[in-house]
Amino acid sequence: METKNIQENSREFFEHGFVGSFIQSPQGAADAAVACGLASPEFILNQTLQCIYETGLLMIEDGVHIDQATIYGEVTKRFPEIDKAALASTISRALDVAVAPSAADYYAKAIVEFHITHKIVHEVNRLKGECQTIKEPARFAERIAQRFLGIAQIGTDAESLLISAPSAIAKATERLEEIEDATSNSVAKFDIPSLDKTVMLLPKMLVTIAARPSIGKTALAGQLALNAARSGIPTLFVTLEMPVGDIVQRMLAHMSGVSFRSIRHGMHPDELDKFIEAKRAFAKLPIYFIERGTITASTIASHASRLAETSGVKLLIIDYVQLVLTDKKCDTRELEVAYVYDALRRLTTDAGIATVALAQLNRESEKTDRRPKLSDIRETGKAEADSDAVLLMHRPKEGICENEVDIIVGKNRNGQLGTAYTEFQGEYFRFIERKPVTDI
């Protein structure tokens, strides 16, 4: 109890000192608050001080001069039920302990830390009651993780928004260096020369691969994952449509050169030797899987962030994005998919990884033999908006053979548009460049 009183007294001291500084130097204190992540008057727990600060911010916005008299008058107008004697006493005390403008940021940071502590204590007490009636432990754990993740992010967003001109130049230079390095060593390659020449998979890059069912988008993603892992790039493959066992069988067909049909229905002795060798090689690859089930955007973000930090994962593949569940209730399916894309965009940037999200095209794209467009991606416009590159897979009806697949680069923020002409060797889970090659 004594420790709690000391903490309360310390919090009151910092809150009074900051609000006093705000009354004396409104704009300077407000700028310090924004820079330190004091994003809302609600961060101040003393209700009277909170009313003073909230009113003062509105006065700045309206261009009204702030001093002891004007702030008192405006607060009583906005909050007529407030105790006027207590208000006058609080303003007087705040001015008595007002910190110098140069130290306002230190006091603002202290207020943010007290606010975070208050939130943590509140959540812990809340958990004590909730733990008595747990029905779905996994979902319950996810909700807890999301709530504490929200607390962990308090005070960081505002600071990260403020980027000075020198810092912006430094970021631009850093990004150019990343692109230059990626020219010869991108995160992963598709092993389709014309496509790799056009789309370089860089860190912090979100790519969408969209197609109708059975065109081969999972195979293309699997080929990318294998190429990355075999090059020593740790990769996380989230498979929400197909069991991991089925995915790995197809990857082994790709690696061994033994057809998927033979793997399923019986191999000759020489094929069996190749298959066993491929299994040994696959077991050594830095590749991880999350299998289909109740997978939410936060589950993916949590695992990917942890693996990026602990195992160096640099590539995330999701098959496919319309099957990812949301962590909150949305009014429409379009909003749900948009929520998932927002989460993937944040994850890709924050973790510094490359993310490849597979997506379904709508039925309209196959009613006539036309090439798909960005607007054909099912249930969302966020894929087009948030992705750095979008690949649209199309099987032309007039093709010489049924395995021809055109991979259309419909969006490419870091390069050109165009088409890669390929042949899909389904039995080997493999795409190869189609001859004659049409350059992009």
C-alpha positions as CSV (number, residue, x, y, z in Angstrom):
1,M,0.0,0.0,0.0
2,E,2.9,2.4,0.8
3,T,4.5,1.7,-2.6
4,K,1.2,2.4,-4.3
5,N,0.9,5.8,-2.5
6,I,4.5,6.7,-3.5
7,Q,3.6,5.9,-7.1
8,E,0.4,7.9,-7.0
9,N,2.2,10.9,-5.5
10,S,4.9,10.6,-8.2
11,R,2.3,10.5,-10.9
12,E,0.4,13.5,-9.5
13,F,3.7,15.4,-9.4
14,F,4.6,14.8,-13.0
15,E,1.0,15.4,-14.2
16,H,0.8,18.8,-12.3
17,G,4.3,19.8,-13.5
18,F,3.5,19.0,-17.1
19,V,0.1,20.8,-17.1
20,G,1.6,23.8,-15.4
21,S,4.2,24.0,-18.1
22,F,1.4,23.6,-20.7
23,I,-0.4,26.7,-19.2
24,Q,2.8,28.7,-19.3
25,S,4.0,27.6,-22.7
26,P,1.1,25.8,-24.5
27,Q,2.6,25.1,-27.9
28,G,5.9,24.0,-26.6
29,A,4.4,21.5,-24.1
30,A,1.9,20.2,-26.7
31,D,4.7,19.6,-29.2
32,A,6.7,17.7,-26.5
33,A,3.6,15.6,-25.7
34,V,3.2,14.6,-29.3
35,A,6.9,13.7,-29.7
36,C,6.8,11.6,-26.6
37,G,3.6,9.7,-27.5
38,L,1.3,11.5,-25.0
39,A,-1.5,11.0,-27.6
40,S,-4.6,11.9,-25.6
41,P,-5.6,13.9,-22.5
42,E,-6.9,10.5,-21.2
43,F,-3.2,9.6,-20.5
44,I,-3.5,12.0,-17.5
45,L,-5.3,10.2,-14.7
46,N,-6.1,13.2,-12.5
47,Q,-9.6,14.1,-13.8
48,T,-9.2,17.9,-13.2
49,L,-5.8,18.0,-14.9
50,Q,-7.2,16.0,-17.8
51,C,-10.0,18.5,-18.2
52,I,-7.5,21.4,-18.2
53,Y,-5.2,19.8,-20.8
54,E,-8.1,18.8,-23.0
55,T,-9.6,22.3,-22.9
56,G,-6.2,23.8,-23.6
57,L,-5.6,21.7,-26.7
58,L,-8.9,23.0,-28.1
59,M,-8.0,26.6,-27.2
60,I,-4.7,26.2,-29.2
61,E,-6.7,24.8,-32.1
62,D,-9.1,27.8,-32.0
63,G,-6.3,30.3,-31.6
64,V,-7.4,31.4,-28.1
65,H,-4.7,32.8,-25.8
66,I,-4.0,30.6,-22.7
67,D,-3.1,31.8,-19.3
68,Q,-4.3,31.1,-15.7
69,A,-7.5,33.2,-16.1
70,T,-8.6,32.1,-19.6
71,I,-8.0,28.4,-19.0
72,Y,-10.1,28.6,-15.8
73,G,-12.9,30.3,-17.7
74,E,-12.9,27.9,-20.6
75,V,-12.8,24.8,-18.4
76,T,-15.8,26.0,-16.4
77,K,-17.7,26.5,-19.7
78,R,-16.9,23.1,-21.1
79,F,-17.4,21.3,-17.8
80,P,-20.1,23.2,-15.9
81,E,-20.4,20.4,-13.3
82,I,-16.7,20.8,-12.2
83,D,-15.9,21.9,-8.7
84,K,-14.7,25.5,-9.3
85,A,-12.8,25.8,-6.0
86,A,-10.9,22.5,-6.7
87,L,-10.2,23.7,-10.3
88,A,-8.7,26.9,-9.1
89,S,-6.6,25.1,-6.5
90,T,-5.4,22.5,-9.1
91,I,-4.4,25.3,-11.6
92,S,-2.5,27.1,-8.9
93,R,-0.7,24.0,-7.7
94,A,0.2,23.1,-11.4
95,L,1.7,26.6,-11.9
96,D,3.6,26.3,-8.6
97,V,5.4,23.1,-9.8
98,A,5.4,23.9,-13.5
99,V,8.5,22.5,-15.2
100,A,10.6,24.5,-17.6
101,P,9.6,24.1,-21.3
102,S,12.9,22.4,-22.0
103,A,12.0,19.6,-19.6
104,A,8.4,19.2,-20.7
105,D,9.3,16.1,-22.8
106,Y,10.8,14.3,-19.8
107,Y,7.5,14.9,-17.8
108,A,5.4,13.8,-20.8
109,K,7.4,10.5,-21.1
110,A,6.8,9.9,-17.4
111,I,3.1,10.4,-17.8
112,V,3.1,7.9,-20.7
113,E,4.9,5.4,-18.6
114,F,2.5,5.8,-15.7
115,H,-0.4,5.4,-18.2
116,I,1.1,2.1,-19.5
117,T,1.6,0.8,-15.9
118,H,-2.0,1.7,-15.1
119,K,-3.2,-0.2,-18.2
120,I,-1.0,-3.3,-17.3
121,V,-2.4,-3.4,-13.8
122,H,-5.9,-3.1,-15.1
123,E,-5.4,-6.0,-17.6
124,V,-3.8,-8.2,-14.9
125,N,-6.8,-7.6,-12.6
126,R,-9.2,-8.3,-15.4
127,L,-7.4,-11.5,-16.2
128,K,-7.9,-12.8,-12.7
129,G,-11.6,-12.9,-13.2
130,E,-11.5,-14.1,-16.9
131,C,-9.3,-17.0,-16.0
132,Q,-12.1,-18.5,-14.0
133,T,-14.2,-19.2,-17.1
134,I,-11.9,-20.1,-20.0
135,K,-13.7,-22.0,-22.7
136,E,-11.4,-21.8,-25.7
137,P,-7.8,-21.5,-24.4
138,A,-6.2,-20.8,-27.8
139,R,-8.5,-18.0,-28.7
140,F,-8.4,-16.7,-25.2
141,A,-4.6,-16.5,-25.4
142,E,-4.8,-14.7,-28.7
143,R,-7.1,-12.1,-27.2
144,I,-4.8,-11.6,-24.3
145,A,-1.8,-11.2,-26.6
146,Q,-3.6,-8.6,-28.7
147,R,-4.6,-6.6,-25.6
148,F,-1.0,-6.5,-24.2
149,L,0.3,-5.8,-27.7
150,G,-1.9,-2.8,-27.8
151,I,-0.4,-1.6,-24.5
152,A,3.1,-2.2,-25.7
153,Q,2.5,0.1,-28.7
154,I,1.3,3.0,-26.5
155,G,3.6,5.9,-27.0
156,T,5.4,4.6,-30.0
157,D,3.1,5.6,-32.9
158,A,3.2,9.3,-32.5
159,E,7.0,9.4,-32.1
160,S,7.5,7.3,-35.2
161,L,5.3,9.6,-37.3
162,L,7.7,12.5,-36.8
163,I,10.6,12.2,-39.3
164,S,12.8,15.2,-39.9
165,A,14.3,16.0,-43.4
166,P,17.8,14.7,-42.5
167,S,16.2,11.4,-41.2
168,A,14.1,11.2,-44.3
169,I,17.2,11.5,-46.5
170,A,18.9,8.8,-44.4
171,K,15.9,6.5,-44.9
172,A,15.9,7.1,-48.6
173,T,19.6,6.3,-48.8
174,E,19.1,3.2,-46.8
175,R,16.3,2.0,-49.1
176,L,18.4,2.7,-52.2
177,E,21.2,0.6,-50.7
178,E,18.7,-2.2,-50.1
179,I,17.5,-2.1,-53.7
180,E,21.1,-2.0,-55.0
181,D,22.0,-5.0,-52.9
182,A,18.8,-6.8,-54.0
183,T,19.7,-6.4,-57.7
184,S,22.2,-9.2,-57.3
185,N,20.8,-10.8,-54.1
186,S,17.1,-10.4,-53.5
187,V,15.3,-12.2,-50.7
188,A,14.2,-15.0,-53.1
189,K,13.8,-15.7,-56.7
190,F,11.0,-17.4,-58.7
191,D,13.5,-19.2,-60.9
192,I,11.7,-17.7,-63.9
193,P,14.3,-15.4,-65.5
194,S,12.0,-12.9,-67.1
195,L,9.9,-12.6,-63.9
196,D,12.9,-12.3,-61.6
197,K,14.3,-9.6,-63.9
198,T,11.2,-7.6,-63.4
199,V,10.1,-8.3,-59.8
200,M,12.8,-8.2,-57.2
201,L,11.6,-9.4,-53.8
202,L,13.0,-7.0,-51.2
203,P,12.7,-6.7,-47.4
204,K,9.6,-4.8,-46.3
205,M,7.9,-5.7,-49.6
206,L,4.3,-7.0,-49.8
207,V,3.5,-9.0,-53.0
208,T,0.1,-10.4,-54.0
209,I,-0.2,-13.4,-56.3
210,A,-3.8,-13.8,-57.5
211,A,-5.4,-16.5,-59.7
212,R,-8.5,-18.6,-60.1
213,P,-8.4,-22.1,-58.5
214,S,-6.2,-24.8,-60.1
215,I,-4.0,-22.3,-62.1
216,G,-1.0,-23.0,-59.9
217,K,-0.6,-20.1,-57.5
218,T,0.3,-22.5,-54.6
219,A,2.9,-24.2,-56.8
220,L,4.4,-20.8,-57.7
221,A,4.6,-19.9,-54.1
222,G,6.0,-23.3,-53.2
223,Q,8.7,-22.8,-55.9
224,L,9.6,-19.4,-54.4
225,A,9.7,-20.9,-50.8
226,L,12.0,-23.7,-51.9
227,N,14.3,-21.4,-53.8
228,A,14.6,-19.2,-50.7
229,A,15.1,-22.0,-48.2
230,R,17.7,-23.7,-50.5
231,S,19.6,-20.4,-50.7
232,G,19.7,-20.3,-46.9
233,I,16.8,-17.8,-46.4
234,P,14.6,-18.8,-43.5
235,T,11.0,-19.0,-44.7
236,L,7.6,-19.3,-43.1
237,F,4.8,-20.9,-45.2
238,V,1.3,-20.5,-43.9
239,T,-1.0,-23.0,-45.7
240,L,-4.7,-22.5,-44.9
241,E,-6.1,-24.5,-47.9
242,M,-3.9,-27.6,-48.1
243,P,-2.5,-29.8,-45.4
244,V,1.3,-29.4,-44.8
245,G,1.8,-33.1,-45.8
246,D,0.4,-32.4,-49.2
247,I,2.4,-29.3,-49.7
248,V,5.6,-31.1,-48.7
249,Q,4.9,-34.0,-51.0
250,R,4.7,-31.6,-53.9
251,M,7.9,-29.8,-52.8
252,L,9.6,-33.2,-52.8
253,A,8.4,-33.8,-56.3
254,H,10.0,-30.5,-57.3
255,M,13.3,-31.3,-55.6
256,S,13.6,-34.9,-56.6
257,G,12.4,-34.8,-60.2
258,V,10.0,-37.7,-59.3
259,S,6.5,-37.0,-60.4
260,F,3.8,-36.4,-57.9
261,R,1.8,-39.3,-59.4
262,S,4.7,-41.7,-58.8
263,I,5.1,-40.4,-55.2
264,R,1.4,-41.1,-54.5
265,H,1.0,-44.4,-56.4
266,G,4.4,-46.1,-56.3
267,M,8.0,-45.4,-57.4
268,H,10.6,-47.3,-59.3
269,P,13.8,-48.1,-57.4
270,D,15.8,-45.3,-59.0
271,E,12.9,-42.8,-58.3
272,L,12.8,-44.0,-54.7
273,D,16.6,-43.2,-54.3
274,K,16.0,-39.7,-55.6
275,F,13.0,-39.2,-53.4
276,I,14.9,-40.4,-50.2
277,E,17.8,-38.0,-51.1
278,A,15.3,-35.2,-51.5
279,K,13.7,-35.9,-48.1
280,R,17.1,-35.8,-46.5
281,A,17.9,-32.4,-48.2
282,F,14.5,-31.0,-47.3
283,A,14.9,-31.9,-43.6
284,K,17.9,-29.6,-43.5
285,L,16.1,-26.6,-45.0
286,P,15.3,-23.5,-42.9
287,I,11.5,-23.6,-43.7
288,Y,8.6,-23.5,-41.2
289,F,4.9,-24.1,-41.7
290,I,1.7,-23.1,-40.1
291,E,-1.1,-25.5,-41.0
292,R,-4.7,-24.8,-41.8
293,G,-7.1,-24.2,-39.0
294,T,-8.4,-21.2,-37.0
295,I,-5.7,-18.8,-38.0
296,T,-6.1,-15.1,-37.5
297,A,-4.1,-12.2,-38.7
298,S,-2.7,-11.7,-35.2
299,T,-1.6,-15.3,-35.0
300,I,0.4,-15.0,-38.2
301,A,1.9,-11.7,-37.1
302,S,2.9,-13.1,-33.7
303,H,4.6,-16.2,-35.2
304,A,6.2,-14.3,-38.1
305,S,7.6,-11.6,-35.8
306,R,9.0,-14.1,-33.3
307,L,10.6,-16.2,-36.0
308,A,12.0,-13.1,-37.7
309,E,13.7,-12.3,-34.4
310,T,14.7,-15.7,-33.2
311,S,15.3,-17.7,-36.5
312,G,16.0,-14.9,-39.0
313,V,12.9,-15.5,-41.1
314,K,13.0,-13.1,-44.1
315,L,10.2,-14.5,-46.2
316,L,6.5,-15.1,-45.3
317,I,4.1,-16.8,-47.7
318,I,0.3,-17.0,-47.0
319,D,-1.9,-19.4,-49.0
320,Y,-4.3,-17.7,-49.2
321,V,-5.3,-14.4,-47.8
322,Q,-9.1,-14.7,-48.0
323,L,-8.9,-17.6,-45.6
324,V,-7.2,-15.6,-42.9
325,L,-9.6,-14.8,-40.0
326,T,-9.9,-11.4,-38.4
327,D,-9.5,-10.5,-34.8
328,K,-12.5,-8.3,-34.7
329,K,-16.0,-8.3,-36.1
330,C,-16.4,-6.5,-39.4
331,D,-19.7,-5.5,-41.1
332,T,-18.7,-6.9,-44.5
333,R,-16.4,-9.5,-46.0
334,E,-14.6,-6.7,-47.9
335,L,-13.8,-5.0,-44.5
336,E,-12.5,-8.3,-43.1
337,V,-10.1,-8.8,-46.0
338,A,-9.0,-5.2,-45.8
339,Y,-8.3,-5.7,-42.1
340,V,-6.1,-8.7,-42.9
341,Y,-4.2,-6.7,-45.5
342,D,-3.6,-3.8,-43.0
343,A,-2.2,-6.3,-40.6
344,L,0.1,-7.8,-43.2
345,R,1.3,-4.4,-44.3
346,R,2.2,-3.5,-40.7
347,L,3.9,-6.8,-40.1
348,T,6.0,-6.6,-43.3
349,T,7.2,-3.2,-42.5
350,D,7.8,-3.7,-38.7
351,A,9.5,-7.1,-39.0
352,G,11.5,-6.1,-42.1
353,I,10.5,-9.2,-44.0
354,A,9.1,-9.9,-47.5
355,T,5.5,-11.1,-47.5
356,V,3.8,-12.9,-50.4
357,A,0.1,-13.2,-50.0
358,L,-1.8,-15.5,-52.4
359,A,-5.4,-14.4,-53.3
360,Q,-8.3,-15.6,-55.3
361,L,-9.6,-13.9,-58.4
362,N,-13.4,-13.5,-58.8
363,R,-15.5,-15.5,-61.2
364,E,-15.9,-12.6,-63.6
365,S,-12.3,-13.0,-64.7
366,E,-12.9,-16.4,-66.3
367,K,-16.3,-15.8,-67.9
368,T,-14.6,-14.6,-71.1
369,D,-11.0,-15.3,-72.2
370,R,-9.7,-11.9,-71.1
371,R,-6.6,-11.2,-69.1
372,P,-7.4,-10.6,-65.4
373,K,-7.2,-7.0,-64.0
374,L,-6.3,-5.7,-60.5
375,S,-10.0,-5.1,-59.9
376,D,-10.7,-8.8,-60.3
377,I,-9.1,-9.7,-57.0
378,R,-11.9,-11.2,-54.9
379,E,-13.5,-9.3,-52.0
380,T,-11.0,-6.5,-51.7
381,G,-9.4,-3.5,-53.2
382,K,-6.7,-3.4,-50.5
383,A,-4.5,-5.9,-52.4
384,E,-4.1,-3.4,-55.2
385,A,-3.6,-0.5,-52.8
386,D,-1.3,-2.1,-50.2
387,S,0.8,-4.4,-52.3
388,D,4.2,-3.3,-53.7
389,A,3.7,-5.7,-56.6
390,V,0.7,-7.7,-57.8
391,L,1.1,-10.8,-60.1
392,L,-2.0,-12.1,-61.9
393,M,-1.9,-15.6,-63.2
394,H,-3.8,-16.4,-66.4
395,R,-4.2,-19.6,-68.5
396,P,-5.0,-18.4,-72.1
397,K,-7.5,-20.6,-73.9
398,E,-5.8,-20.1,-77.2
399,G,-2.5,-21.5,-75.8
400,I,-0.6,-24.2,-77.7
401,C,-0.8,-26.5,-74.7
402,E,-3.1,-26.5,-71.6
403,N,-0.2,-26.0,-69.3
404,E,0.6,-22.5,-70.5
405,V,0.3,-19.9,-67.8
406,D,0.9,-16.1,-68.3
407,I,2.1,-14.3,-65.1
408,I,1.0,-10.7,-65.5
409,V,2.8,-8.1,-63.5
410,G,-0.2,-5.8,-62.9
411,K,1.5,-3.6,-60.4
412,N,5.2,-3.1,-59.6
413,R,6.1,-0.2,-57.4
414,N,9.8,-0.7,-57.9
415,G,9.9,-1.6,-61.6
416,Q,8.2,-2.2,-64.9
417,L,5.0,-4.0,-65.8
418,G,4.7,-6.8,-68.3
419,T,4.1,-10.5,-68.6
420,A,6.2,-13.6,-68.0
421,Y,5.2,-16.6,-70.2
422,T,5.6,-19.9,-68.5
423,E,4.7,-23.6,-68.6
424,F,3.3,-25.2,-65.5
425,Q,4.7,-28.7,-64.9
426,G,2.0,-29.7,-62.3
427,E,3.4,-33.2,-61.7
428,Y,6.7,-31.6,-60.5
429,F,5.1,-28.5,-58.7
430,R,7.2,-26.4,-61.0
431,F,7.0,-23.4,-63.4
432,I,9.6,-22.9,-66.2
433,E,10.0,-20.2,-68.8
434,R,8.1,-20.9,-71.9
435,K,9.9,-20.9,-75.3
436,P,10.1,-18.8,-77.3
437,V,10.6,-16.3,-74.5
438,T,8.8,-13.0,-74.8
439,D,10.8,-10.4,-72.9
440,I,9.0,-8.3,-70.4
